[in-house]
């Protein structure tokens, strides 16, 4: 599995920890940032999101202070279903029910151990399909500006 990961200055330490955790089991592309110098998170969110939609990566992971800014920016890219996750149950549910393809985490709100458990849970879960497929199709209709009706 190929994973692209990125962060802003607020998520650097956690991103580096996640990269080290994953690199022996997955093909990981780290697109930065590589320092704590202030950067603009939307650039990193877009690059990770586009790597997923362009099929250069199977999944993406983004880290900032809270995960919220990254998720807002990543979700602007058509085809991205980015989810901010703060617990393992949500990590599993967002893959199984929402087929999320970008995980967003917050370094300032998660401890390192929990963050790694969330990543592992999210990566091991799979989309359930079934009734959830219909709902995702409705979301895709919104994305294409067709609405739900």
C-alpha positions in Angstrom: 0.0 0.0 0.0 1.2 3.5 -0.9 0.6 6.3 1.6 1.4 10.0 1.1 1.8 12.0 4.3 2.2 15.7 4.8 2.0 18.3 7.6 2.4 21.9 8.5 4.7 23.3 11.2 2.1 22.4 13.9 2.2 18.7 13.0 5.9 18.1 12.2 6.8 16.0 15.2 3.8 13.7 15.0 4.2 13.3 11.2 7.8 12.3 11.7 6.7 9.7 14.3 4.0 8.3 12.0 6.5 8.1 9.1 8.9 6.1 11.2 6.1 3.9 12.4 4.8 3.1 8.9 7.9 3.0 6.7 8.7 -0.7 7.3 5.2 -1.9 6.4 4.1 0.5 3.7 5.5 2.6 0.9 5.4 6.1 2.4 6.0 9.4 0.6 6.6 12.3 2.9 5.9 15.6 1.1 6.9 17.8 4.1 7.1 20.2 5.7 10.4 19.3 7.3 10.9 22.1 9.8 8.9 24.0 12.4 9.1 27.2 10.4 5.6 28.5 9.7 4.1 27.3 6.4 0.6 27.4 4.8 -1.2 24.2 5.5 -3.5 24.3 2.4 -0.6 23.6 0.0 0.3 20.4 1.9 -3.3 19.3 2.1 -3.8 19.8 -1.6 -0.6 17.9 -2.5 -1.6 14.9 -0.4 -5.2 14.9 -1.6 -4.1 15.1 -5.3 -1.7 12.2 -4.8 -4.7 10.1 -3.8 -7.0 11.3 -6.5 -4.3 10.9 -9.1 -3.7 7.4 -7.8 -0.1 8.0 -6.9 -1.1 6.9 -3.4 -3.8 4.6 -2.1 -4.4 6.8 1.0 -3.2 10.0 2.5 -2.4 11.2 6.0 -2.3 14.9 7.0 -1.2 16.4 10.4 -1.5 19.9 11.7 -2.2 21.3 15.1 -5.8 20.1 15.3 -6.3 18.2 11.9 -9.3 20.5 11.2 -7.6 22.9 8.8 -6.0 20.1 6.8 -9.4 18.3 6.5 -11.2 21.5 5.3 -8.5 22.1 2.6 -8.2 18.4 1.5 -12.0 18.0 1.2 -12.0 20.8 -1.4 -10.4 18.3 -3.8 -13.1 16.3 -5.7 -13.0 12.7 -4.7 -11.4 13.2 -1.3 -13.1 12.1 1.9 -10.9 13.5 4.6 -11.8 12.8 8.2 -10.4 14.3 11.4 -10.1 11.5 13.9 -9.6 11.6 17.6 -10.3 8.0 18.6 -9.9 4.4 17.3 -13.7 3.8 17.0 -14.0 6.8 14.6 -10.9 5.7 12.7 -12.5 2.4 12.0 -16.0 3.8 11.3 -14.8 6.4 8.9 -13.1 3.8 6.7 -15.9 1.2 7.0 -18.9 3.6 6.6 -17.5 6.7 4.7 -14.6 5.1 2.8 -12.4 7.9 3.9 -9.2 8.2 1.9 -7.3 10.9 3.9 -6.8 10.7 7.6 -6.3 14.1 9.4 -4.7 14.2 12.9 -3.9 17.0 15.3 -0.6 17.0 17.1 -1.8 19.4 19.7 -4.8 17.3 20.6 -3.5 13.7 20.4 -0.8 11.9 22.3 1.7 10.0 20.2 0.6 6.5 21.4 -3.1 7.2 20.6 -2.2 8.7 17.3 -0.3 5.6 16.2 -3.2 3.4 17.3 -5.6 5.5 15.3 -3.3 5.3 12.2 -3.1 1.5 12.5 -6.8 1.1 13.1 -7.6 3.3 10.1 -5.2 1.5 7.8 -6.5 -1.9 8.7 -10.2 -1.1 8.3 -11.9 -1.6 5.0 -15.0 0.0 3.4 -18.1 -2.1 4.2 -20.1 -1.2 1.0 -23.7 -2.1 1.2 -26.0 0.7 2.4 -22.9 2.9 2.8 -22.3 2.8 -1.0 -25.7 4.4 -1.6 -24.8 7.2 0.8 -21.4 7.8 -0.7 -23.1 8.1 -4.1 -25.3 10.8 -2.6 -22.2 12.6 -1.3 -20.7 12.3 -4.8 -23.8 13.9 -6.3 -23.3 16.9 -4.0 -19.7 17.1 -5.0 -20.8 17.2 -8.7 -23.3 19.9 -7.8 -26.2 17.7 -8.7 -27.6 17.8 -5.2 -29.6 15.1 -3.5 -32.8 15.3 -5.5 
